[in-house]
Amino acid sequence: MGFLVRRTWVDLERIHEIKQRFGGHIAWASFVARFLPGMRTIVYVSAGSMRFHFGWFVVVLFVAAAVQAYLYLLAADFISAHILPYLKSKITQTILAAILIGAVIFLNRVFTKRASSTIKSHV
């Protein structure tokens, strides 16, 4: 973390401002960050720079992980009960396979066209 303090965008004034803004909410921020992709690292580093108690941090992360796992299990239960029965018919499997193959062909053409236009523009 020392290399960040030497940068001009992280100084003691900014760290003090972050402590004032999020000091009382760092537990909730750590809990919510578990559910937001890309935010975990930022919030976890902020919690560490604000000297959030490690024991409480572990408890908050454990509870957030338990809630997230429970939500994933509920989603899996819903999918297995309501969506998977539709996938058992051969017609649905054929339609989904055709859609998947079509999407792969379409994406292949898009990316090869983009790559060839990028190569031509650099030459």
C-alpha positions in Angstrom: 0.0 0.0 0.0 3.0 2.3 0.4 3.3 2.9 -3.3 -0.2 4.4 -3.3 0.6 6.9 -0.6 3.5 8.3 -2.8 1.1 9.0 -5.6 -0.5 12.5 -5.7 -4.1 11.2 -5.8 -3.8 9.4 -2.4 -2.6 11.7 0.3 -3.4 12.1 4.0 -6.1 14.6 3.3 -8.0 12.1 1.1 -7.6 9.3 3.5 -9.0 11.5 6.2 -11.9 12.4 3.9 -12.6 8.7 3.2 -12.6 8.0 6.9 -15.1 10.7 7.6 -17.5 9.6 4.8 -17.3 5.9 5.2 -16.2 5.5 8.8 -19.6 4.6 10.1 -20.7 2.6 7.0 -17.7 0.5 6.3 -19.4 -2.7 7.6 -22.4 -2.2 5.3 -20.1 -1.3 2.4 -18.1 -4.5 3.0 -21.4 -6.5 3.1 -22.8 -4.9 0.0 -19.5 -5.1 -1.9 -19.8 -8.9 -1.7 -22.7 -8.7 -4.2 -21.2 -6.1 -6.6 -18.6 -7.5 -9.0 -15.6 -5.3 -9.2 -16.3 -3.5 -5.9 -14.9 -6.1 -3.5 -11.3 -5.1 -3.9 -11.9 -1.4 -3.7 -14.0 -1.7 -0.5 -11.7 -4.2 1.1 -8.6 -2.1 0.5 -10.6 1.0 1.8 -11.5 -1.0 4.9 -7.9 -1.9 5.5 -6.7 1.6 5.0 -9.3 2.9 7.5 -8.1 0.3 10.0 -11.4 -1.5 10.2 -11.1 -4.2 12.9 -10.1 -7.5 11.3 -12.3 -9.6 13.5 -15.4 -7.6 12.5 -14.3 -7.6 8.9 -14.1 -11.4 8.9 -17.5 -11.7 10.5 -19.1 -9.3 8.0 -17.5 -11.2 5.1 -18.7 -14.6 6.6 -22.3 -13.4 6.9 -22.2 -11.9 3.4 -20.8 -15.1 1.9 -23.5 -17.1 3.7 -26.2 -14.8 2.4 -24.7 -15.0 -1.1 -24.5 -18.8 -1.0 -28.2 -19.0 0.2 -29.3 -16.8 -2.7 -27.4 -18.9 -5.1 -29.0 -22.0 -3.7 -32.5 -20.4 -4.1 -31.6 -19.5 -7.7 -30.5 -23.0 -8.4 -33.7 -24.4 -6.8 -35.8 -22.1 -9.0 -33.9 -23.0 -12.1 -34.1 -26.7 -11.5 -37.9 -26.6 -10.6 -39.1 -24.2 -13.3 -36.6 -23.9 -16.2 -35.0 -27.3 -16.5 -38.2 -29.2 -17.2 -38.6 -27.2 -20.4 -35.2 -28.3 -21.5 -36.1 -32.0 -21.5 -38.0 -32.0 -24.8 -36.1 -32.7 -28.0 -37.7 -29.8 -29.8 -36.4 -27.3 -27.2 -33.0 -28.9 -27.2 -32.8 -28.6 -30.9 -33.9 -25.0 -30.9 -31.4 -24.1 -28.2 -28.6 -25.9 -30.0 -29.5 -24.0 -33.2 -29.5 -20.7 -31.4 -26.2 -21.4 -29.7 -24.5 -22.5 -33.0 -25.9 -19.4 -34.7 -24.6 -17.1 -32.0 -21.1 -18.7 -32.2 -21.1 -18.2 -36.0 -22.3 -14.6 -35.7 -19.7 -13.7 -33.0 -17.0 -15.4 -35.1 -17.9 -13.3 -38.1 -18.1 -10.1 -36.1 -14.7 -10.6 -34.4 -12.9 -11.8 -37.5 -14.3 -8.7 -39.4 -13.1 -6.4 -36.6 -9.7 -8.1 -36.5 -9.2 -7.8 -40.2 -10.3 -4.1 -40.3 -7.8 -3.4 -37.4 -5.0 -5.1 -39.3 -5.8 -3.2 -42.5 -5.9 0.1 -40.7 -2.4 -0.5 -39.1 -0.8 -1.4 -42.5 
